[in-house]
Structures are given as C-alpha cells and as structure tokens.
Amino acid sequence: MSARTTLRAFPTLLRVGFAEAVAYRAEMLIWVLSTTMPLVNMVLWMAVSREAPVGRFGEADFISYFLATFAVRQLATSWAAWLINWEVKQGTLAMRLLRPISPLWAYAVESIAAFPMRLMVAVPVMLLSVALVGQKAVPQHAWQWGFVVLSVIGGWAVAFLANVAIGALCFFLESSQKVLEVWLVLFFVCSGYMYPVELLPPTLRTIIDWLPFRYQIGVPVEMLTGVYGWEESLRLLAAQWAWVAVLGALAAVTWKQGVRRFAAFGG
C-alpha cells in the first residue's frame, strides 16, 4: 500500500472514528470512571501531606499533580492490544487485511479520532486544577506548552506502540491478554500514575528512567505541571521519543512476523 493511499484515506478514517466515539460515548464514560484512581490517590496523599510536606509536595502540589495525571490518562492511552486480540479470535482481522490501508493505521486513527471527546474531560479537569491551586498548576511559558503537546503525543505513541507489540503476540500465543495485564501492573507501579516517581528512592528512580512506563504518563504530567526547565525538559523529551522509536521498531517487526504467520495458517 502506498503512502499516498494512506494519506488520502486519513480524513475518512478520522470522520468514521469520531462518529464511532460519539456513538459509543456511554462506553467512553465508563472508561473515564475506570480511570479515577488518581483522584483517590490525590485524597490519600493530601491527607499524608497535611501535617508536613512529602518531599517537595504539599497539599496543593498533590492536587495539581493528580488532576494532571487524570487529564493526561484520558489522552495518553490505547486499547489496540485488546482490539487485536479480539479481532484475531473473531476472525475479523482477515477482512481488515484485505483493505488497502494497514490495520495499524486504522487502529491509530480510530484512537486519535476520539481525542476531541477525551479533551472534553481533560480540559475541565485542568481548569478545576487552576481554580483550586492557581496559575502554578499549569505551565507559565509558551515553550512549556509546546513541550506539553509533544510529551502528550509521545505518551500516546508509547501506549499505542506497546499495545500493538503486545497485541501482535496473539499471533504466536493463544492470547496475549496476560502479557497486557503484566504490562499494566508495571505501568501502575513505574509510570507515576499512582504516585510521583520522584518520591521513590534514587536507585528505583534510576531503574524507572530506563523503562518506558514513565514516558507514557509521568513525563507528560511533569511537563503539564511545569516542573522542569528548558534543558531537563529537552532531555526527557529526547528519552521519551527514543522509546517511541524503539517501541515502533518492535511493534513493526512483531506485527509483520505475526501477520505472516496468520496468513500462513489460513487466517
């Protein structure tokens, strides 16, 4: 399939994806309710910091951090692994493979098309954060907002490409859902979703810096709360997009080999 064919199909795929997001808005509401763990953690950490700050975090800092985490979680997410497993099991992936557009582009565009609906949740949450904490809850400079956008896109790319790589394992296994569950457990522990990574001991922080999980949620949240200066922000963005490249290569190889196996067995 040519790049020209893919680009020409993008507007149609976006319209279809957005229409599906609107049609299935009840499911999206269920998803939003299932991602409220940061709000629970916010209350818990506020109680802990009431008597004395935890590291650099006081009550206001925990409010801005966890509201930003909730907002970023709405955007930097993907369900491609689940979808690939389901379509392989149901046999509907064979129909996707007959189309002139790679299923991977279709999965990506379907996820991107839901962004407007997800922004309807994320933006009010950040406005609430500003109302509760003040202007310090969000970046103060234009370049910081630019880095926020790049880091959120990078976080989504990490989530999507990891999901594709995990989902493609179902071509070799009966199901890769268990692998996805392991990934999610590590995500909860290492990403900054449950607590700020900087509160962990230095050795653990160093290990986490070499893993992809923090770059899905933690780094975009830290960018959104304006924690870093120019140089540190650039370093983290470079590390995040390096992981995007690594996961992109892994997803491409796993998918290609998996589809070849799928076709060989008459999928």
For each residue, the residues with C-beta under 8 A, 3 or more apart:
1: 5 6 100 101 102
2: 5 6
3: 6 7
4: 7 8
5: 1 2 8 9 100 101
6: 1 2 3 9 10 101 102 105
7: 3 4 10
8: 4 5 11
9: 5 6 12 13 100 101 105
10: 6 7 13 14 109
11: 8 14 15
12: 9 15 16
13: 9 10 16 17 101 105 106 109 110 113
14: 10 11 17 18 109 112 113
15: 11 12 18 19 113
16: 12 13 19 20 110 113
17: 13 14 20 21 109 110 111 112 113 114
18: 14 15 21 22 113 114 116 117
19: 15 16 22 23
20: 16 17 23 24 110 113
21: 17 18 24 25 28 113 114 116 117
22: 18 19 25 117
23: 19 20
24: 20 21 27 28
25: 21 22 28 29 117
26: 29 30
27: 24 30 31
28: 21 24 25 31 32 114 117 118
29: 25 26 32 33
30: 26 27 33 34
31: 27 28 34 35
32: 28 29 35 36 74 121
33: 29 30 36
34: 30 31
35: 31 32 38 70 73 74 77
36: 32 33 39 40 70
37: 40 41 193 194
38: 35 41 42 66 67 69 70 73 193
39: 36 42 43 66 67 70
40: 36 37 43 44
41: 37 38 44 45 66 194 195
42: 38 39 45 46 62 63 65 66 67
43: 39 40 46 47
44: 40 41 47 48
45: 41 42 48 49 54 57 62 66 195
46: 42 43 49 50 59 62 63
47: 43 44 50
48: 44 45 54
49: 45 46 52 53 54 57 58 59 61 62
50: 46 47 59
51:
52: 49
53: 49 56 57 58 61
54: 45 48 49 57 62 199
55: 196 198 199
56: 53 61 198
57: 45 49 53 54 61 62 65 196 199
58: 49 53 61 62
59: 46 49 50 62 63
60: 63 64 132 133 134 136
61: 49 53 56 57 58 64 65
62: 42 45 46 49 54 57 58 59 65 66
63: 42 46 59 60 66 67 129 132 133 137
64: 60 61 67 68 129 133 136 137 225
65: 42 57 61 62 68 69 196 221 225
66: 38 39 41 42 45 62 63 69 70
67: 38 39 42 63 64 70 71 125 126 128 129 132 137
68: 64 65 71 72 126 129 137 221 224 225
69: 38 65 66 72 73 192 193 217 221
70: 35 36 38 39 66 67 73 74 122 125
71: 67 68 74 75 121 122 123 125 126 129 224
72: 68 69 75 76 122 152 155 217 220 221 224
73: 35 38 69 70 76 77 193 217
74: 32 35 70 71 77 118 119 121 122
75: 71 72 115 118 119 122 152 155 156
76: 72 73 152 155 156 158 159 216 217 220
77: 35 73 74 156 159
78: 81 111 156 159 160 162 163
79: 82 83 111 163
80: 83 84 107 108 111 160 163 164 167
81: 78 84 85 162 163 164 166 167 176 177 180
82: 79 85 86 163 167 177 180
83: 79 80 86 87 107 167
84: 80 81 87 88 93 107 163 164 167 168 170
85: 81 82 88 89 167 170 175 176 177 180
86: 82 83 89 90
87: 83 84 90 91 92 93 96
88: 84 85 91 93 170 171 262 267
89: 85 86 170 175
90: 86 87 93
91: 87 88 94 267
92: 87 95 96
93: 84 87 88 90 96 97 103 262 267
94: 91 97 98 267
95: 92 98 99
96: 87 92 93 99 103 106
97: 93 94 103 259 262 263 267
98: 94 95
99: 95 96 103 106
100: 1 5 9
101: 1 5 6 9 13 105 106
102: 1 6 105 106
103: 93 96 97 99 106 107
104: 107 108 164 251 255
105: 6 9 13 101 102 108 109
106: 13 96 99 101 102 103 109 110
107: 80 83 84 103 104 110 111 160 164
108: 80 104 105 111 112 160
109: 10 13 14 17 105 106 112 113
110: 13 16 17 20 106 107 113 114
111: 17 78 79 80 107 108 114 156 160
112: 14 17 108 109 115 156
113: 13 14 15 16 17 18 20 21 109 110 116
114: 17 18 21 28 110 111 117 118
115: 75 112 118 119
116: 18 21 113 119 120
117: 18 21 22 25 28 114 120 121
118: 28 74 75 114 115 121 122
119: 74 75 115 116 122 123
120: 116 117 123 124
121: 32 71 74 117 118 124 125
122: 70 71 72 74 75 118 119 125 126
123: 71 119 120 126 127
124: 120 121 127 128
125: 67 70 71 121 122 128 129
126: 67 68 71 122 123 129 130 137 138 224
127: 123 124 130 131
128: 67 124 125 131 132
129: 63 64 67 68 71 125 126 132 133 137 138
130: 126 127 133 134 135 137 138
131: 127 128
132: 60 63 67 128 129 137
133: 60 63 64 129 130 136 137
134: 60 130 137
135: 130 138 140
136: 60 64 133 140 226
137: 63 64 67 68 126 129 130 132 133 134 225
138: 126 129 130 135 224 225 226
139: 144 145 147 148 223 224 225 226
140: 135 136 144 226
141: 144 145
142: 145 146
143: 146 147 230
144: 139 140 141 147 148 223 226 233
145: 139 141 142 148 149
146: 142 143 149 150
147: 139 143 144 150 151 223 233 237
148: 139 144 145 151 152 220 223 224
149: 145 146 152 153
150: 146 147 153 154 237
151: 147 148 154 155 219 220 223 224 236 237 240
152: 72 75 76 148 149 155 156 220 224
153: 149 150 156 157
154: 150 151 157 158 215 219 220 237 240 241 244
155: 72 75 76 151 152 158 159 215 216 217 219 220 240
156: 75 76 77 78 111 112 152 153 159 160
157: 153 154 160 161 244 247 248
158: 76 154 155 161 162 212 215 216 240 243 244 247
159: 76 77 78 155 156 162 163 216
160: 78 80 107 108 111 156 157 163 164
161: 157 158 164 165 244 247 248 250 251
162: 78 81 158 159 165 166 183 212 216 247 251
163: 78 79 80 81 82 84 159 160 166 167 180
164: 80 81 84 104 107 160 161 167 168 251 254 255
165: 161 162 168 169 247 250 251 254 255
166: 81 162 163 169 176 179 180 183
167: 80 81 82 83 84 85 163 164 170 176 180
168: 84 164 165 171 176 251 254 255 257 258
169: 165 166 172 173 176 179 254 258
170: 84 85 88 89 167 173 174 175 176 258
171: 88 168 257 258 259 261 262
172: 169 258 261
173: 169 170 176 179
174: 170
175: 85 89 170 178
176: 81 85 166 167 168 169 170 173 179 180
177: 81 82 85 180 181
178: 175 181 182
179: 166 169 173 176 182 183
180: 81 82 85 163 166 167 176 177 183 184
181: 177 178 184 185
182: 178 179 185 186
183: 162 166 179 180 186 187
184: 180 181 187 188
185: 181 182 188 189
186: 182 183 189 190 211 213
187: 183 184 190 191 193 213 216 217
188: 184 185 191 193 194
189: 185 186 194 213
190: 186 187 197 208 211 213 214
191: 187 188 197 213 214 216 217 218
192: 69 195 196 197 214 217 218 221 222
193: 37 38 69 73 187 188 217 218
194: 37 41 188 189
195: 41 45 192 199 200
196: 55 57 65 192 199 218
197: 190 191 192 200 205 208 214 218
198: 55 56 205
199: 54 55 57 195 196
200: 195 197 204 205 208
201: 204 205
202: 205 206
203: 206 207
204: 200 201 207 208
205: 197 198 200 201 202 208 209
206: 202 203 209 210
207: 203 204 210 211
208: 190 197 200 204 205 211 213 214
209: 205 206 214 239
210: 206 207
211: 186 190 207 208 214
212: 158 162 215 216 243 246 247
213: 186 187 189 190 191 208 216 217 218
214: 190 191 192 197 208 209 211 217 218 219
215: 154 155 158 212 218 219 236 239 240 243
216: 76 155 158 159 162 187 191 212 213 220
217: 69 72 73 76 155 187 191 192 193 213 214 220 221
218: 191 192 193 196 197 213 214 215 221 222
219: 151 154 155 214 215 222 223 236 237 239 240
220: 72 76 148 151 152 154 155 216 217 223 224
221: 65 68 69 72 192 217 218 224 225
222: 192 218 219 225 227 228 236
223: 139 144 147 148 151 219 220 226 227 228 233 236
224: 68 71 72 126 138 139 148 151 152 220 221
225: 64 65 68 137 138 139 221 222
226: 136 138 139 140 144 223
227: 222 223
228: 222 223 232 233 236
229: 232 233
230: 143 233 234
231: 234 235
232: 228 229 235 236
233: 144 147 223 228 229 230 236 237
234: 230 231 237 238
235: 231 232 238 239
236: 151 215 219 222 223 228 232 233 239 240
237: 147 150 151 154 219 233 234 240 241
238: 234 235 241 242
239: 209 215 219 235 236 242 243
240: 151 154 155 158 215 219 236 237 243 244
241: 154 237 238 244 245
242: 238 239 245 246
243: 158 212 215 239 240 246 247
244: 154 157 158 161 240 241 247 248
245: 241 242 248 249
246: 212 242 243 249 250
247: 157 158 161 162 165 212 243 244 250 251
248: 157 161 244 245 251 252
249: 245 246 252 253
250: 161 165 246 247 253 254
251: 104 161 162 164 165 168 247 248 254 255
252: 248 249 255 256
253: 249 250 256 257
254: 164 165 168 169 250 251 257 258
255: 104 164 165 168 251 252 258 259
256: 252 253 259 260
257: 168 171 253 254 260 261
258: 168 169 170 171 172 254 255 261 262
259: 97 171 255 256 262 263
260: 256 257 263 264
261: 171 172 257 258 264 265
262: 88 93 97 171 258 259 265 267
263: 97 259 260 266 267
264: 260 261
265: 261 262
266: 263
267: 88 91 93 94 97 262 263
